């Protein structure tokens, strides 16, 4: 498996640094696949399996968005520093610094899918394809859907969650244990969790500045700066061939991801029947087939 990078390091982004790794050799006949992780405030680790696409001929670029992983950590930054526009600027800078801005595909997972959509809505000439994976198009609408999923949890679980959320005690063990009931149903339906997923989970837990500022204490209690944000209005501007991915048991329900399919011209969709929020881990073989089929179609 081609997990050994051919290059890695950092590129300057203003006064800061963005960490990246490349698998394969960009600049050939096929565009580089640039992987945008979730969070905000996650790391590339849980998406490292996409590096296997290099074996099929597509160079793959992973990076850690500013604030986490190998990129500059800014625990004392003003909350207003962390914005979708800043992360879009960071992405554009990375593409330019790596010399791939003329020929690339974006794969954005969860929050990364919304970030990829913001980028694609500006119609960059080098963008060949877009994959929006397990992403909600609107946080306010997604919160309505999350309430539905929460109400379906086993008896007493949501009541425990709500009590701690009202009291501001979401950092307690009781809240964490109840939270995990939701995660094991709708985020990753694997036991145990894979090492690469745990690496991202633990990095976010130990360095929570970005996640807590923009999202909140967990996936389904969004009280950060993104709670009123979405990308529905920019979707009709996108002219790039687009694939929308979801899982049958995903925390991102069909009502949450459907605007991508309905409003991006020509977008196609694929639902992984045995997956939740992480089909690249839950159904890796089928995931690889779907990705390669889409990437091949771009040729």
Secondary structure as UniProt FT lines:
FT   STRAND          7..13
FT   TURN            14..15
FT   STRAND          16..23
FT   TURN            26..27
FT   STRAND          32..36
FT   TURN            39..41
FT   HELIX           45..56
FT   STRAND          60..64
FT   TURN            66..67
FT   TURN            69..70
FT   TURN            75..76
FT   HELIX           79..81
FT   HELIX           84..97
FT   TURN            98..99
FT   TURN            101..102
FT   STRAND          104..109
FT   HELIX           111..120
FT   TURN            121..122
FT   TURN            125..126
FT   STRAND          127..133
FT   HELIX           139..151
FT   TURN            155..156
FT   HELIX           157..167
FT   TURN            170..171
FT   HELIX           173..186
FT   HELIX           195..206
FT   HELIX           209..214
FT   STRAND          216..218
FT   TURN            219..220
FT   STRAND          221..222
FT   TURN            225..228
FT   HELIX           232..237
FT   STRAND          242..247
FT   TURN            248..249
FT   HELIX           254..263
FT   TURN            265..266
FT   STRAND          268..272
FT   TURN            273..274
FT   HELIX           279..282
FT   HELIX           284..297
//
